[in-house]
C-alpha cells in the first residue's frame, strides 16, 4: 500500500516513483520472458517521432494469466491504483515499450488523456504505472514529466509524425513555469503517473536498451459511454504478490499466446 505521503505527492505533483516495488528475481523473469517472447516481438509496431526515430511497442487489452498478467493484476499495483483513483479500478490496457539501443525513438510531449478522451471516457480518472525492466536514464531516454502539469486539465493535441503531441505553443509556456523532472529508475522501480500529466522522452542514443512495462487503469465508475478499441469496465481478478514468481518463466507458442495483442491497424495512428 502507498503511504499517505506518496498519495499526496501523486495528487500534488501528478506522479510518484516507488523504488524497488519489484525485486531483482521478479524483474529478471519479466525481462527474460519479454526477450524470448516471439509473439511480443512479432506483434510490435512503430510510431514515428517526427525526429527521424521510431518508437516500438506492443499493446494488449486484457492481462491474462501469464507473467504480464501477474504484474498487472498483483495487489502491489492494483491496490495502489485503487488508492490513487479512490475506488475500484479495472485494467484499461498494458503495453511493452521497446526502446532499443541506438534506434529507440522519442515521445512528443503529451497527456494520456489527450488520447483517451476520444475513447468516450468522461473524466480523467485514469492512471498508469511504468515498471522499469532496464535501467531508465537520461542517456537511454527515460521518461520526463512537467511536475504538477495535470492541474492544467486536458490540452489540445495535434499529430507529430505518427504521434499525437500536446499543442506546442502551450507546452512552451508551461515549460517556463513548471519543473522538468527526469524520471530515472532502476529495474523494479515503478512510476505511477496521472493521465493528464505532460510527459515525454528523448531518443535512445545510448548502447543500452530501455524496455518498460506500462499498465493502465480506469476507475470502474468512469466506464466509457461508448465502446472503443480499449475495453469498457471488466472486473479485475487480483492476483497475489507471490504470483509473479509462481508463474515464473512462461514460454509462448506462436498460436497459443497468453494475451491477445492488439492489431496495430485497429489502433488510431495518433494514439499510444
N, C-alpha and C positions, 0 to 999 in steps of 0.2 A: 504494500500500500504506500502511496505517496504521502509524504509528510505535509503538514499544514504549510510550511514554508515553500515547499515545492509547488503546491497548488496555487499559492499566492503568486509565486514567480510566474507560473504559466499564465494566469489571468492578467497579470500586470505587464509582462514582457512579451507574451504571445508564444513562449516556448520554455521548455526546461529540459536540461540534459541530466539523465540519470546514469551515473557511472557504474560500470560493471553490473548491469542488470542481468546479463547472461555470462556464465563463466567460460573459461577457455575451452573446455571439452564440448560444451554446447555449441559454441561458435565454430569450432573445428568440424563438428558434424554437419552444420549448416553449410559451411564453405565447401567441404568435400562433396556433399550432395549436389550443390548447385553446379560445381565444376564438372561433375560426372553425369549430370542430368542432360542427356542428349536432346530431349524434347524442350527443355528450357532454352537451350541454345537455338534449336531449330525454329522455335516459335517467337524468338526475339525479333524486334523490328527497330528501325532507326527513326529518329526525329532530327532533321537538320536544324542547326542552331543559328543559322544566319551569319555565322562567322567562319564557315568552312568546315566545321566539325559535325559529327553525328553522335547523338545520344542513343545508346542501345538499351532496350528494356523489354521485359516480358510481363504481361498482366494476367490476372485471373480473378474471378468474382467470388468464388466460394472456397473456403480454406482447405477443406479435405481433411484426411486423417493421417497424412504423412508429416514429415518434419516441418514443412512450410506451414501446414495447418496447426501443428502444435505450438509454433511460435505465435501465430495469430489468435489462437484460442486459449493460451495459457493464462492463468489467473494474474500473473505478474503484469501482463499487458492489459487484459480486458478489465480487471478491477481498477487499474489506474485510469483507463479511459472513462469508466463509469464515474469515478471521482471527478474527473475534469469536465465531463459533459453532464454531470449531475443527474444520472439516471441510467436506465437500461440502454445499451448500445447494440448495434449489430455490425457485422463485417460488411463494409462497403466494397472493398476490393483490396488486393495486395499486388505488389509489383517488385520485381528484382531489377534494380538499376545496375547495368553492366558498364561501368565507366572504365574501359580498358586502358592500360598504359599507352601513352603517346598519342592515342587516337580518340579517347573519350571526349565527347563534345560538351558544350556548356548548356546551362539552362538560363533563359532570359528571366529577368525579374517578373515574378507572377505571384498570384494568390491561387491556392487550390479552389477556393470558392468562386474565383473568376471563371473556372471551368464548370464546376459542379452546379452552379446556379442554373445553367442551361439543362441540367438533368432533373429539373422540376422539384428541387428541394427548396422549401420556402425560407428556412432560417439557416444561418451559418453555424449550425450545431454539429459540426463535423471536426474530426481531428485525426492526425496521423502520427505514427511513430516510425522513425527511421533508425534501423538497427545496423550498426557498423559491422560488416563482415570482414572488411580490411581496415587498416588504419585510414582515417579520413584526415587529411592535412591540407594546408593551403596549396602545397605543391601539386597534389593529385586531385584538386578540385572539390574540396569539402563544401558543404552547404554554407551559405551566408544568409543571414537574416537582418532585417532592419527592426531593431528592438522596439516593441510597442506598436508596430505598424498595423496590427489587427484592429486597433481602435479607429482607424481611418474608415472602416467599412469597405464594402466592395468597390474596387476601382475598375473602370472600363478596360477591357483587354482587346488588343489587336494582334494580328498574326505577324510573327517574325520568323522567317524560314518556315519550318513545319510546326512551330510552337506558337502558343498564344502568350503574349507578354503584356504586362501592365503598361498603360499609357506612359510613354517615355517622358513627356514634359512634367507630368505629375510626379513620377518617380524621382526625377532630378530634384524637384523641390523637397520631396520627402527626405532624400539623402542629405540635404543640408541641415535637417532638423533632428534626425534620429540617428542613433548609434548603429554603426555597421559591426556585426559580430560574425567572426569566422567560427563555425561550429566544428572544431577539431575534436576527433574522438578516437579512442582505441577500440579494437574489436570487442564487442559485447556491450559497449555503451549504447544508450538509446536516447534519441532526441524526440520528445513529444512536442508537436507544434500545431498551432491554431490554423484553421482553414483560411483565415483572412490575413495571416502574416505574410508580408512580402519576403520572398526568398529567391535565391538564385545560386548558381555555381559556375566556376570557371572551367575551361577545358582542362583535361588531364594531360599535361605535357611532361609528366614525370615518367620514371621507369617502373612505377608501382601501380597496380590496378586499384580501383576503389569501387568495390561492389557493396551494395547495401540492400537490405530487405525493408520495404516500406509497407506497413499495414495501415489501412484507412478505415475509419469507423464513422457511422452516422448514429445520432440519437434515435432510439426507437420512436419517440414522439415526433420526429421530424420526417416521417415517412413521405417519400415523393408522391405528388398528387397525380402523376402520370408515369408510365413505365419508360425506362431509358435503358442504355446499354450496361449500366450498373444496377444492382438489384434493389428492389423495394425491401421492406422490412422482412427479415428472415431470422427467426430465433437462433441465437448463437449458443451452441453447446460448449460451455467452458471446459478446458482440459486442465488436469493437474500440472503443477510446475515441474513434476518429475517426468512428464510425458515425452519431453524432447529427447532425453537420454534413453527412455524406454523404447521409443520408436527407432532411434539410432539411425544408422546409415541406410536409408531407403533407396533402392535402386529401381529405376523406372524402365519398363519395356516401351518400345515405340507406340504400341497400341493399347497400353494399359497404364496411362499416367494417373497419378492420384488426384491431380487437379485438371480442370478444363481451361486451358489457356485461351484468352480472347483472340479472336481473329482480328488482326490489325486493320483489315479492310472495313470492319464494322465499328471502328473507333474514330470519332471525328479527328481530323488531322491536327486540329488546334489543341486537343486535349492531352493531358498527362505530361 
